[in-house]
């Protein structure tokens, strides 16, 4: 977990990377995780969904989206994403 100052710095670093490459899956996922940590859940989910447009079979991002959705009350959709992540992990 980050302190408030570290979270802000992390957001700035991820955004800087995304300014250069807006579809960078690692950066979108990282930004989503930081957004989750600072309780910006809708923004976090938007990051995860954007990442999945470039990498629809990325089990890590699917897992993060599923957890985020489930924790914010969209349990059915969250479970769907988590199952998709598990299915991908199992096939590797």
RARA-V835264 format. One record per pair of residues at least 24 apart in sequence whose ideal C-beta (glycine too) atoms are under 7 Angstrom apart, sorted by the first residue. I is the first residue (numbers start at 1). J is the second residue. If there is no record, write none. Layout:
I_J / I_J
This chain:
1_37 / 2_37 / 7_34 / 7_37 / 7_38 / 10_34 / 23_54 / 25_51 / 25_54 / 25_55 / 25_58 / 25_61 / 29_60 / 29_61 / 29_64 / 32_64 / 33_64 / 36_68 / 41_68 / 41_72 / 44_68 / 45_69 / 57_88 / 59_85 / 59_88 / 59_89 / 62_88
